[in-house]
Amino acid sequence: MPKSVKKLAAGNNITIKLPVDITHDVLAFINQEREVSRNKFLASALINGLKDKMQEELKQVKVTLPLEVTEDQRKQLNSPHVERALAAFAQTIIGTGTMPLIHSVPKSESELEVKTEKDVDQSDEELDFSIYDDLLPPDDE
């Protein structure tokens, strides 16, 4: 019969035992001086390793942004609405889905009225997609 495991919650302490066959290089890396405490450093490394393992097991893909983001921007990116929109966009790009319409729920009955006419730009002017050039990989790849 499997041993019962205590459920963990955010902020709980855990204890791990380093394996006896740990290499000297890994020990030296763990023991080097940092601006952050060793506990925070190891906790961060453990969480990142677990996230990588989850992505592997859940068949997820990690997308790295080529820019620094602020804490507020990080919170925005972690919003469920933004995550769903980015996932739908990625599925559309790789050809496994269609881009769903993202809409908000009307606040009043007047917002429920459907407009019958739409202004459509009928100009022959070509659209300029050059603003997206920095998102594309270099030609030599």
VMD Tcl script that draws the C-alpha trace (Angstrom):
set ca {
  {0.00 0.00 0.00}
  {1.45 3.41 -0.97}
  {2.48 5.73 1.83}
  {0.11 8.66 2.40}
  {1.63 11.95 1.26}
  {0.84 15.23 3.00}
  {-0.68 17.76 0.59}
  {1.48 20.84 0.11}
  {0.20 24.40 0.00}
  {1.87 27.67 -0.95}
  {4.28 28.77 1.76}
  {4.79 25.27 3.21}
  {8.31 24.11 4.01}
  {9.71 20.98 2.44}
  {12.93 19.12 3.16}
  {14.99 17.41 0.50}
  {18.06 15.25 0.86}
  {20.87 15.74 -1.62}
  {21.76 12.47 -3.34}
  {25.00 10.82 -2.22}
  {26.23 10.71 -5.83}
  {25.87 14.46 -6.37}
  {28.85 15.82 -8.31}
  {31.37 18.28 -6.90}
  {30.50 20.70 -9.72}
  {26.84 20.75 -8.70}
  {27.75 21.19 -5.03}
  {30.11 24.05 -5.89}
  {27.36 25.69 -7.95}
  {24.84 25.31 -5.11}
  {27.29 26.65 -2.53}
  {28.51 29.71 -4.43}
  {27.66 33.11 -3.01}
  {24.63 34.90 -4.47}
  {22.60 37.96 -3.73}
  {19.59 35.72 -3.09}
  {19.56 33.18 -0.26}
  {20.35 29.56 -1.09}
  {16.84 28.52 -0.04}
  {15.22 30.97 -2.46}
  {17.67 29.98 -5.19}
  {17.01 26.24 -4.75}
  {13.25 26.78 -4.44}
  {13.29 28.76 -7.69}
  {15.35 26.07 -9.44}
  {13.01 23.36 -8.13}
  {9.88 25.21 -9.27}
  {11.38 25.91 -12.71}
  {12.34 22.24 -13.03}
  {8.81 21.21 -12.05}
  {7.32 23.62 -14.61}
  {9.55 22.11 -17.30}
  {8.48 18.60 -16.24}
  {4.80 19.66 -16.32}
  {5.22 21.07 -19.83}
  {6.82 17.80 -20.91}
  {4.09 15.64 -19.37}
  {1.21 17.90 -20.42}
  {2.70 18.32 -23.91}
  {2.93 22.09 -23.52}
  {5.31 24.47 -25.25}
  {7.14 27.30 -23.50}
  {7.44 30.51 -25.53}
  {10.23 32.85 -24.45}
  {9.65 36.53 -25.07}
  {12.66 38.34 -26.59}
  {12.23 41.25 -24.18}
  {12.18 42.10 -20.51}
  {8.74 42.39 -18.93}
  {7.73 44.27 -15.80}
  {5.86 42.64 -12.94}
  {2.62 44.32 -14.11}
  {3.17 43.02 -17.65}
  {3.87 39.54 -16.23}
  {0.54 39.67 -14.37}
  {-1.22 40.73 -17.59}
  {0.36 37.84 -19.50}
  {-0.75 35.40 -16.81}
  {-4.37 36.56 -17.10}
  {-6.59 33.63 -18.18}
  {-8.06 35.76 -21.00}
  {-4.64 36.64 -22.38}
  {-3.43 33.03 -22.04}
  {-6.46 31.79 -24.01}
  {-5.99 34.46 -26.68}
  {-2.28 33.64 -27.05}
  {-3.03 29.90 -27.18}
  {-5.66 30.46 -29.89}
  {-3.23 32.66 -31.82}
  {-0.48 30.02 -31.58}
  {-2.88 27.28 -32.73}
  {-3.84 29.42 -35.70}
  {-0.21 30.07 -36.62}
  {0.74 26.39 -36.57}
  {-2.44 25.41 -38.37}
  {-4.15 23.34 -35.68}
  {-7.07 25.63 -34.98}
  {-9.01 28.66 -36.03}
  {-8.85 32.01 -34.31}
  {-11.99 32.31 -32.16}
  {-13.73 35.63 -31.79}
  {-12.90 37.20 -28.46}
  {-15.73 39.33 -27.20}
  {-17.13 40.75 -24.01}
  {-20.59 40.22 -22.60}
  {-22.91 43.20 -23.33}
  {-23.67 45.34 -20.30}
  {-27.06 46.60 -21.45}
  {-29.78 45.80 -23.96}
  {-28.72 48.74 -26.15}
  {-25.39 47.00 -26.71}
  {-27.28 43.95 -27.99}
  {-28.51 45.83 -31.07}
  {-26.78 44.62 -34.21}
  {-25.45 47.26 -36.56}
  {-26.63 46.63 -40.10}
  {-24.05 48.70 -41.92}
  {-20.29 48.47 -41.71}
  {-17.75 50.90 -43.04}
  {-15.32 48.92 -45.13}
  {-12.14 50.44 -46.47}
  {-12.34 49.76 -50.21}
  {-9.01 51.40 -51.05}
  {-6.50 49.67 -53.30}
  {-3.72 50.58 -50.92}
  {-1.68 47.55 -49.83}
  {-1.34 46.87 -46.13}
  {2.10 47.35 -44.60}
  {3.08 44.30 -42.53}
  {6.67 45.49 -42.01}
  {5.93 46.28 -38.38}
  {5.97 42.52 -37.80}
  {9.42 42.00 -39.38}
  {11.21 41.93 -36.03}
  {9.04 38.95 -35.00}
  {10.29 36.83 -37.90}
  {13.48 34.74 -37.69}
  {16.47 36.00 -39.69}
  {16.63 34.85 -43.32}
  {19.89 32.93 -42.74}
  {18.25 30.42 -40.37}
}
mol new
graphics top color blue
foreach p $ca { graphics top sphere $p radius 0.5 }
foreach p [lrange $ca 0 end-1] q [lrange $ca 1 end] { graphics top cylinder $p $q radius 0.2 }
display resetview
